[in-house]
């Protein structure tokens, strides 16, 4: 139980520290960070640790970009959704979960093993 409480308190401290870092960013970075954060949370799955790690890396990137005097969209590029999708490659998403569930359900229902790319069982 103590480990669980320590983990919760530690995670909360880490999260608050990250939010303080985000609040210290220039306005364009703050706004972009908030929108990216919402997007990532909607699509990520699991316990959230992977998403927190991605967001921590994003803060590092944004802090470096701001320190170099670059605008936020210079860092992400104009396709912010595409940039986010690249970030999601680093963590588990609901899309992956749904794909696996669909394949598992169909193969269990049809009682066939999944086929490899050659079309053979």
Secondary structure, DSSP 8 states (H G I E B T S, - for coil): -HHHHHHHHHHHHHHHHHHHHHHTS-HHHHHHHHHHHHHHHHHB-TTSHHHHHHHHHHHHHHHHHHHTT--HHHHH-S-HHHHHHHHHTTS-BHHHHHHHHHHHHHHHHHT-----TTS--
